[in-house]
Amino acid sequence: MSSEARFLESRANQLIAVKPQQKTAEKVSPQGSHGSSPKERKAPRFQVPFTRKNYLILGSGLLILIIGYLCLAQGPHDGFLSLTLAPILLVLGFCVVIPYGIMARDKSVATGTSPGGD
């Protein structure tokens, strides 16, 4: 048996023998593990950053982009649709609607601190 084959076989045996460690999702309180109730140790739930409003704005931005590219593909290539309307729609979609859809927040959601660092 070659040295490579022996090495691979020993490495495979090592990997099989290793037991995966269990990771716990416990929340450690600043006081340590004394007196913490099960509710405090529960991991926080994942919150989706986008709301229905964000998805609607992003969908309308995607629709504007599709219409813009369709206008760009229309002939004649020196006409109003491909030279004027299509670039306006594409810039509007890429530079205004899509970024607004990403950054828009509901008024009911508390943001914590203001972006200005007040």
TORKOL-4160 file (C-alpha; in steps of 0.2 Angstrom, whole numbers, padded with zeros to 4 digits, m for minus):
118
<pt num="1" X="0000" Y="0000" Z="0000"/>
<pt num="2" X="0007" Y="0017" Z="m0005"/>
<pt num="3" X="0010" Y="0031" Z="0008"/>
<pt num="4" X="m0004" Y="0041" Z="0000"/>
<pt num="5" X="m0016" Y="0027" Z="0002"/>
<pt num="6" X="m0011" Y="0025" Z="0020"/>
<pt num="7" X="m0013" Y="0043" Z="0023"/>
<pt num="8" X="m0030" Y="0044" Z="0015"/>
<pt num="9" X="m0036" Y="0029" Z="0025"/>
<pt num="10" X="m0030" Y="0035" Z="0041"/>
<pt num="11" X="m0038" Y="0052" Z="0038"/>
<pt num="12" X="m0054" Y="0044" Z="0033"/>
<pt num="13" X="m0054" Y="0034" Z="0050"/>
<pt num="14" X="m0051" Y="0050" Z="0059"/>
<pt num="15" X="m0065" Y="0059" Z="0051"/>
<pt num="16" X="m0077" Y="0045" Z="0055"/>
<pt num="17" X="m0072" Y="0044" Z="0073"/>
<pt num="18" X="m0074" Y="0062" Z="0076"/>
<pt num="19" X="m0091" Y="0066" Z="0084"/>
<pt num="20" X="m0099" Y="0083" Z="0079"/>
<pt num="21" X="m0101" Y="0095" Z="0094"/>
<pt num="22" X="m0118" Y="0101" Z="0098"/>
<pt num="23" X="m0120" Y="0119" Z="0097"/>
<pt num="24" X="m0133" Y="0127" Z="0108"/>
<pt num="25" X="m0142" Y="0143" Z="0104"/>
<pt num="26" X="m0143" Y="0149" Z="0122"/>
<pt num="27" X="m0143" Y="0167" Z="0126"/>
<pt num="28" X="m0131" Y="0171" Z="0140"/>
<pt num="29" X="m0136" Y="0185" Z="0152"/>
<pt num="30" X="m0124" Y="0198" Z="0158"/>
<pt num="31" X="m0125" Y="0190" Z="0176"/>
<pt num="32" X="m0120" Y="0173" Z="0170"/>
<pt num="33" X="m0130" Y="0157" Z="0171"/>
<pt num="34" X="m0137" Y="0161" Z="0188"/>
<pt num="35" X="m0155" Y="0164" Z="0189"/>
<pt num="36" X="m0159" Y="0165" Z="0171"/>
<pt num="37" X="m0176" Y="0158" Z="0166"/>
<pt num="38" X="m0180" Y="0148" Z="0151"/>
<pt num="39" X="m0188" Y="0163" Z="0143"/>
<pt num="40" X="m0172" Y="0173" Z="0144"/>
<pt num="41" X="m0161" Y="0159" Z="0136"/>
<pt num="42" X="m0173" Y="0157" Z="0121"/>
<pt num="43" X="m0164" Y="0163" Z="0105"/>
<pt num="44" X="m0172" Y="0179" Z="0097"/>
<pt num="45" X="m0183" Y="0176" Z="0082"/>
<pt num="46" X="m0177" Y="0181" Z="0065"/>
<pt num="47" X="m0186" Y="0196" Z="0058"/>
<pt num="48" X="m0188" Y="0198" Z="0040"/>
<pt num="49" X="m0181" Y="0216" Z="0035"/>
<pt num="50" X="m0193" Y="0218" Z="0021"/>
<pt num="51" X="m0212" Y="0221" Z="0022"/>
<pt num="52" X="m0226" Y="0219" Z="0010"/>
<pt num="53" X="m0223" Y="0237" Z="0005"/>
<pt num="54" X="m0205" Y="0234" Z="0000"/>
<pt num="55" X="m0209" Y="0219" Z="m0010"/>
<pt num="56" X="m0223" Y="0229" Z="m0020"/>
<pt num="57" X="m0211" Y="0243" Z="m0023"/>
<pt num="58" X="m0197" Y="0231" Z="m0029"/>
<pt num="59" X="m0209" Y="0222" Z="m0040"/>
<pt num="60" X="m0215" Y="0238" Z="m0048"/>
<pt num="61" X="m0197" Y="0243" Z="m0051"/>
<pt num="62" X="m0194" Y="0226" Z="m0059"/>
<pt num="63" X="m0209" Y="0229" Z="m0070"/>
<pt num="64" X="m0203" Y="0247" Z="m0075"/>
<pt num="65" X="m0186" Y="0239" Z="m0080"/>
<pt num="66" X="m0194" Y="0225" Z="m0091"/>
<pt num="67" X="m0205" Y="0239" Z="m0099"/>
<pt num="68" X="m0189" Y="0249" Z="m0102"/>
<pt num="69" X="m0180" Y="0235" Z="m0110"/>
<pt num="70" X="m0195" Y="0230" Z="m0121"/>
<pt num="71" X="m0196" Y="0249" Z="m0127"/>
<pt num="72" X="m0177" Y="0248" Z="m0130"/>
<pt num="73" X="m0179" Y="0233" Z="m0141"/>
<pt num="74" X="m0193" Y="0241" Z="m0152"/>
<pt num="75" X="m0189" Y="0247" Z="m0169"/>
<pt num="76" X="m0185" Y="0259" Z="m0177"/>
<pt num="77" X="m0169" Y="0261" Z="m0167"/>
<pt num="78" X="m0169" Y="0280" Z="m0170"/>
<pt num="79" X="m0188" Y="0282" Z="m0164"/>
<pt num="80" X="m0195" Y="0289" Z="m0148"/>
<pt num="81" X="m0197" Y="0273" Z="m0139"/>
<pt num="82" X="m0179" Y="0267" Z="m0140"/>
<pt num="83" X="m0170" Y="0284" Z="m0139"/>
<pt num="84" X="m0181" Y="0293" Z="m0126"/>
<pt num="85" X="m0193" Y="0283" Z="m0117"/>
<pt num="86" X="m0183" Y="0267" Z="m0114"/>
<pt num="87" X="m0168" Y="0276" Z="m0106"/>
<pt num="88" X="m0180" Y="0287" Z="m0095"/>
<pt num="89" X="m0188" Y="0271" Z="m0089"/>
<pt num="90" X="m0172" Y="0262" Z="m0086"/>
<pt num="91" X="m0164" Y="0276" Z="m0076"/>
<pt num="92" X="m0180" Y="0278" Z="m0066"/>
<pt num="93" X="m0181" Y="0259" Z="m0062"/>
<pt num="94" X="m0162" Y="0257" Z="m0058"/>
<pt num="95" X="m0159" Y="0274" Z="m0049"/>
<pt num="96" X="m0175" Y="0278" Z="m0040"/>
<pt num="97" X="m0188" Y="0264" Z="m0038"/>
<pt num="98" X="m0177" Y="0249" Z="m0034"/>
<pt num="99" X="m0166" Y="0259" Z="m0021"/>
<pt num="100" X="m0182" Y="0266" Z="m0013"/>
<pt num="101" X="m0189" Y="0248" Z="m0012"/>
<pt num="102" X="m0174" Y="0243" Z="m0003"/>
<pt num="103" X="m0173" Y="0258" Z="0009"/>
<pt num="104" X="m0191" Y="0261" Z="0013"/>
<pt num="105" X="m0197" Y="0258" Z="0031"/>
<pt num="106" X="m0214" Y="0257" Z="0038"/>
<pt num="107" X="m0218" Y="0271" Z="0050"/>
<pt num="108" X="m0224" Y="0259" Z="0064"/>
<pt num="109" X="m0207" Y="0250" Z="0064"/>
<pt num="110" X="m0195" Y="0258" Z="0078"/>
<pt num="111" X="m0178" Y="0261" Z="0071"/>
<pt num="112" X="m0169" Y="0264" Z="0087"/>
<pt num="113" X="m0157" Y="0278" Z="0082"/>
<pt num="114" X="m0158" Y="0290" Z="0069"/>
<pt num="115" X="m0145" Y="0289" Z="0054"/>
<pt num="116" X="m0138" Y="0306" Z="0058"/>
<pt num="117" X="m0131" Y="0300" Z="0074"/>
<pt num="118" X="m0141" Y="0311" Z="0086"/>
